[in-house]
Amino acid sequence: MILNDEFGFKLLKKKILDRTGVDCSKYKDNYLKRRIALRMKAIGVDSSYNEYYRFLEKNPSEYDTLLDGITINVTEFFRDVDTFNAFKNEVIPQLLAEKTKRKSKILRVWSAGCSIGEEPYTIGIILHEKLGPALNDFIISIQATDIDRKALSAAKAGIYDADALKKIDKSRVSKYFDAVDGNDKYRIKDKVKHLVRFQQHDLISGKKFSHFDLIFCRNVMIYFGRELQRTLLLDFYDALNDGGYLIIGRTETMTGEAKDKFVCINTRERIYKKTSKNS
Ligand SMILES: C[S@@+](CC[C@H](N)C(=O)[O-])C[C@H]1O[C@@H](n2cnc3c(N)ncnc32)[C@H](O)[C@@H]1O
């Protein structure tokens, strides 16, 4: 297979952009090449990028399959449990104290790259646990976005195999999920579900958001090139209220200009606080 054909690779990226609107050139090249190679191998069209491009043109549904392969949806409830504990015990108390000081009752969270919903629902469960009855004193919204429409429709359904819940302790399962199909599947209860609003959104080319108190963007930037990571971190800075929090993945790093715009409040869990514009 000719994977060092840089010209063919560039051309293929351009075709994907033209046909799907997804700007693959912002992903890491090596990552993208591996994902494309997997698809080419799977369908036995693996002599050149050009041959694969011709296949794509004859079989347009392959564009969707390819994009599925590029946007890996691996996720989990309470993924990196220590991060969510820090969210619960460090971030929420500080956020609530700031809200009280400002006499604000609105709490806006963004789960960027939410996959099939396990991250935003975990956030919802934790807010429920931590705030208890005080939850009703707030207007809480968790905006959950992803580029992948299929993942989003699974997220909206909110139904998961029993296997997906195996790391959640039993008391939490019974409190926040209803068994369906004779215990093989579980549906997230409405008290958490109604906190979350799902929306299709491309972090590369989509509209810019604002006025969030907290952004989770975990295990998404890892697939992106350095330049996009830098731009995205600045977008997150702009999307946050003064003093807002950003939580990135444990293997991801704060980079570029954004380094001076956030203070790290938990190094291990990669939790950052936006410095206010006047500080
Ligand atoms: C590995 S999952 C991470 C899910 C979750 N944040 C977590 O940590 O468990 C990465 C998600 O990023 C999404 N993604 C990839 N490229 C994206 C883009 N350009 N815009 C928005 N989401 C994207 C994928 O569709 C996928 O659902």
The ligand as an ORCA input file, in Angstrom:
! r2SCAN-3c Opt
* xyz 0 1
  C     -12.708      9.289     22.153
  S     -14.239     10.113     22.117
  C     -14.217     10.949     23.672
  C     -15.576     10.955     24.329
  C     -15.615     11.592     25.718
  N     -15.241     12.982     25.675
  C     -14.731     10.836     26.674
  O     -13.672     11.333     27.063
  O     -15.096      9.735     27.057
  C     -13.882     11.417     20.950
  C     -15.146     12.080     20.408
  O     -14.752     13.276     19.708
  C     -15.598     13.408     18.594
  N     -14.961     14.263     17.590
  C     -13.915     13.967     16.768
  N     -13.664     14.997     15.947
  C     -14.572     15.972     16.268
  C     -14.826     17.281     15.769
  N     -14.110     17.783     14.767
  N     -15.820     18.003     16.335
  C     -16.574     17.483     17.353
  N     -16.382     16.258     17.854
  C     -15.396     15.505     17.325
  C     -15.783     11.985     18.102
  O     -16.922     11.847     17.265
  C     -15.887     11.217     19.410
  O     -17.213     11.021     19.798
*
